[in-house]
C-alpha cells in the first residue's frame, strides 16, 4: 500500500496563479485543493485533511495575516503548516506573517521550483519535531517557564531555579522571546534576523549565530551538545523544550 500524497491547500485570489501552481505541484506528486478567499479556505478545511496551506497575504475580505492568526489561535488546524506568499520588498508583512505563526514565506513573483522546495522542507521539519505549541498560550504571560529557567517579560531577565537573576541585553531578550513564541519549530537565520531586527540576513552576516552563542552561554547550554537551543544542520535553530506560562511568585496559578 502506497502512502497518500501530501495535500496542499492553495489560497490565492488570482485564478491563474491558483491553476498554474496547482498544476505544477500535482505534476510533482502532490494533491492540491484551491480556494479564492478565507471563506473558501475554511470550507476546504472543513471538508479535507490538509498537510500544508499556501496562503496569499493579500486577499479580499480577511487577509492572509488575519487568517493565519485565527488558524493558530485554536481549532483542529492550529498546527497545520502555513507557507505565506508576500509581495516582494514588503519586509514588515513578512515579519508580521512569521509572528502570526506562518512557518515560512516566499515573495512574489516566485519560481515554482523554489516554492516546491520550501513546501517539502516545511513538511519534513513538521514531521521531524513534536507538534508546535500554540503561541497564543505564551504571548501575554509575564513569566514563561522553559527547561530550568523562567523569563520575566516585564523585567526582561532570566530567573534560575535557585532564584539567580541573569540580565539580558536587548538583542538577547528579543531572540529568546522569538524562540519562546515558536517552541519546537525550526527557525532559519533569515527568519530570526527578520523577527529580531526587521531585516534579512546577508550571506556573510553571522550576527545571529553569534547571538545564539551568547544566549546559550546565558542559559548554561553546552555549546558542543546544547539541550535548550539546538542546531538543525542546514536548517537553522530550534528551541527544543516545552514552554508554559508561569504565575509570578505569590500569585495563584
C-alpha positions as CSV (number, residue, x, y, z in Angstrom):
1,X,0.0,0.0,0.0
2,X,1.5,3.3,-1.0
3,X,1.4,6.4,1.1
4,X,-1.2,9.1,0.1
5,X,0.3,12.2,-1.5
6,X,0.6,15.3,0.7
7,X,-2.4,17.5,0.4
8,X,-1.7,21.2,-0.3
9,X,-4.4,23.9,0.1
10,X,-3.6,26.9,-2.2
11,X,-5.4,30.1,-1.1
12,X,-5.0,33.0,-3.6
13,X,-7.5,35.3,-5.2
14,X,-5.6,35.2,-8.6
15,X,-7.3,32.4,-10.6
16,X,-4.3,32.0,-12.9
17,X,-1.8,31.6,-10.1
18,X,-4.0,29.1,-8.4
19,X,-4.4,27.0,-11.5
20,X,-0.7,27.2,-12.6
21,X,0.5,26.4,-9.1
22,X,-1.9,23.5,-8.6
23,X,-1.0,22.0,-11.9
24,X,2.8,22.3,-11.2
25,X,2.5,20.7,-7.7
26,X,0.3,17.9,-8.9
27,X,2.8,17.0,-11.6
28,X,5.3,16.8,-8.7
29,X,3.2,14.2,-7.0
30,X,1.2,16.4,-4.5
31,X,-2.5,16.6,-4.2
32,X,-4.0,20.2,-4.4
33,X,-7.2,22.0,-3.5
34,X,-7.6,25.6,-4.3
35,X,-9.5,28.5,-2.6
36,X,-10.0,32.1,-3.6
37,X,-10.5,33.7,-0.2
38,X,-10.9,33.0,3.5
39,X,-14.5,31.7,3.2
40,X,-13.5,29.1,0.6
41,X,-10.4,28.2,2.7
42,X,-12.5,27.5,5.7
43,X,-14.9,25.4,3.7
44,X,-12.0,23.4,2.3
45,X,-10.5,22.8,5.7
46,X,-13.9,21.5,6.9
47,X,-14.0,19.0,4.0
48,X,-10.5,17.8,3.7
49,X,-7.4,16.8,5.7
50,X,-4.7,19.3,4.7
51,X,-1.0,18.9,5.2
52,X,0.1,22.4,4.4
53,X,-1.6,25.7,3.4
54,X,0.0,28.1,0.8
55,X,-1.6,31.3,1.8
56,X,-1.5,34.6,-0.1
57,X,-1.2,37.7,2.2
58,X,-3.4,40.0,0.0
59,X,-6.9,38.5,-0.1
60,X,-10.3,40.1,-0.4
61,X,-12.2,40.2,2.9
62,X,-10.0,38.7,5.6
63,X,-6.3,39.0,4.6
64,X,-3.7,36.3,5.0
65,X,-2.3,37.6,8.3
66,X,-5.8,37.5,9.9
67,X,-6.5,34.0,8.6
68,X,-3.1,32.8,9.8
69,X,-3.6,34.3,13.2
70,X,-7.1,32.8,13.5
71,X,-5.8,29.4,12.5
72,X,-3.1,29.4,15.1
73,X,-5.4,30.6,17.9
74,X,-7.5,27.5,18.2
75,X,-9.1,24.6,16.4
76,X,-8.1,21.4,14.7
77,X,-5.8,23.2,12.2
78,X,-3.8,25.2,14.7
79,X,-0.6,23.2,13.9
80,X,-1.1,22.9,10.1
81,X,2.0,24.4,8.4
82,X,1.5,27.7,6.6
83,X,3.6,29.0,3.8
84,X,2.8,32.6,3.2
85,X,3.1,34.4,-0.2
86,X,4.0,38.0,0.2
87,X,4.7,41.0,-2.1
88,X,8.4,41.5,-2.9
89,X,10.0,44.1,-0.7
90,X,7.3,44.2,1.9
91,X,9.6,43.4,4.9
92,X,7.0,44.3,7.5
93,X,4.4,41.9,6.0
94,X,6.9,39.1,6.2
95,X,7.8,39.8,9.8
96,X,4.1,40.0,10.7
97,X,3.4,36.8,8.9
98,X,6.1,34.9,10.9
99,X,4.8,36.5,14.1
100,X,1.3,35.3,13.3
101,X,2.5,31.8,13.0
102,X,3.5,31.3,9.4
103,X,6.2,28.6,9.0
104,X,7.9,30.3,6.1
105,X,7.3,32.9,3.3
106,X,8.0,33.2,-0.4
107,X,7.9,36.7,-2.1
108,X,6.0,37.2,-5.3
109,X,6.9,36.7,-8.1
110,X,8.3,33.3,-7.3
111,X,9.8,30.3,-9.1
112,X,7.5,27.2,-8.7
113,X,10.6,25.0,-8.1
114,X,11.6,27.2,-5.1
115,X,8.1,27.0,-3.7
116,X,8.1,23.3,-4.0
117,X,11.4,23.1,-2.2
118,X,10.1,25.3,0.6
119,X,6.9,23.1,0.9
120,X,8.9,19.9,1.2
121,X,11.3,21.5,3.7
122,X,8.4,22.6,5.9
123,X,6.7,19.2,5.7
124,X,10.0,17.5,6.6
125,X,10.5,19.7,9.6
126,X,6.9,19.4,10.8
127,X,7.2,15.6,10.8
128,X,10.6,15.5,12.5
129,X,9.6,17.5,15.5
130,X,6.8,17.3,18.1
131,X,3.7,19.4,17.4
132,X,4.1,23.1,17.9
133,X,2.6,24.7,21.0
134,X,0.1,27.4,20.4
135,X,1.9,30.7,20.7
136,X,-1.3,32.3,22.0
137,X,-0.7,30.4,25.2
138,X,2.5,32.3,25.9
139,X,2.2,35.7,24.1
140,X,0.8,37.7,27.1
141,X,2.3,35.9,30.0
142,X,4.5,38.0,32.4
143,X,6.7,34.9,33.1
144,X,7.5,32.0,30.9
145,X,8.9,28.7,32.1
146,X,11.2,26.5,30.0
147,X,13.9,24.0,30.8
148,X,15.2,25.1,34.3
149,X,14.6,28.8,33.6
150,X,11.9,31.4,33.8
151,X,11.9,34.5,31.6
152,X,10.5,37.6,33.2
153,X,9.0,39.6,30.3
154,X,8.5,42.7,32.4
155,X,12.0,43.0,33.8
156,X,13.4,41.3,30.7
157,X,15.7,39.0,32.7
158,X,16.1,35.2,33.4
159,X,15.5,33.6,36.7
160,X,17.1,30.3,37.6
161,X,15.6,27.6,39.8
162,X,17.8,28.9,42.7
163,X,16.4,32.4,42.3
164,X,19.5,33.7,40.5
165,X,18.7,36.6,38.2
166,X,20.5,36.8,34.9
167,X,20.2,40.1,33.0
168,X,19.8,40.0,29.2
169,X,20.8,42.6,26.6
170,X,18.1,43.9,24.3
171,X,19.2,41.7,21.5
172,X,19.4,38.6,23.7
173,X,15.9,39.2,25.1
174,X,14.4,39.7,21.6
175,X,16.0,36.5,20.3
176,X,14.9,34.4,23.3
177,X,11.4,35.9,23.0
178,X,11.2,34.7,19.4
179,X,12.3,31.2,20.4
180,X,9.8,31.1,23.3
181,X,7.0,32.2,21.0
182,X,7.9,29.5,18.5
183,X,8.8,26.5,20.6
184,X,9.8,23.3,18.9
185,X,9.8,25.0,15.5
186,X,12.9,25.2,13.4
187,X,13.7,28.9,12.5
188,X,16.3,29.7,9.9
189,X,18.7,32.6,10.1
190,X,16.6,34.8,7.7
191,X,13.5,34.3,9.9
192,X,15.5,35.0,13.1
193,X,17.0,38.1,11.6
194,X,13.7,39.5,10.5
195,X,11.9,38.7,13.7
196,X,14.6,40.2,15.9
197,X,16.0,43.0,13.7
198,X,13.4,43.6,10.9
199,X,15.8,42.9,8.1
200,X,17.1,40.0,6.0
201,X,20.4,38.2,6.7
202,X,23.3,39.0,4.4
203,X,25.0,35.8,3.2
204,X,28.1,36.8,5.2
205,X,26.2,38.1,8.2
206,X,26.9,35.8,11.2
207,X,25.3,38.1,13.9
208,X,22.5,35.6,14.6
209,X,25.0,32.8,15.1
210,X,27.0,34.9,17.5
211,X,23.8,36.0,19.3
212,X,22.7,32.4,19.7
213,X,26.1,31.5,21.1
214,X,25.8,34.3,23.6
215,X,22.3,33.3,24.6
216,X,23.4,29.7,25.1
217,X,26.1,31.0,27.5
218,X,23.5,32.9,29.5
219,X,21.4,29.7,29.7
220,X,24.3,27.5,30.6
221,X,23.6,25.5,27.5
222,X,26.6,23.3,26.5
223,X,28.0,24.7,23.2
224,X,29.0,21.2,22.0
225,X,25.8,19.4,22.9
226,X,23.1,22.0,23.6
227,X,19.9,20.8,25.1
228,X,17.8,24.0,25.0
229,X,18.6,25.8,21.7
230,X,19.7,23.1,19.3
231,X,21.3,23.5,15.8
232,X,19.5,21.7,13.0
233,X,22.0,21.1,10.3
234,X,21.4,23.1,7.1
235,X,18.1,24.4,8.5
236,X,18.6,26.7,11.5
237,X,17.9,26.6,15.2
238,X,15.1,25.2,17.4
239,X,14.1,25.7,21.0
240,X,13.9,22.0,21.9
241,X,12.0,22.3,25.2
242,X,8.4,22.9,26.2
243,X,7.3,26.5,27.2
244,X,4.4,27.4,29.5
245,X,3.1,30.5,31.3
246,X,4.2,30.7,35.0
247,X,2.3,32.5,37.7
248,X,4.6,35.0,39.4
249,X,5.6,34.1,43.0
250,X,2.9,35.0,45.4
251,X,0.1,34.6,42.9
252,X,-2.2,31.6,42.3
253,X,-1.5,29.9,39.0
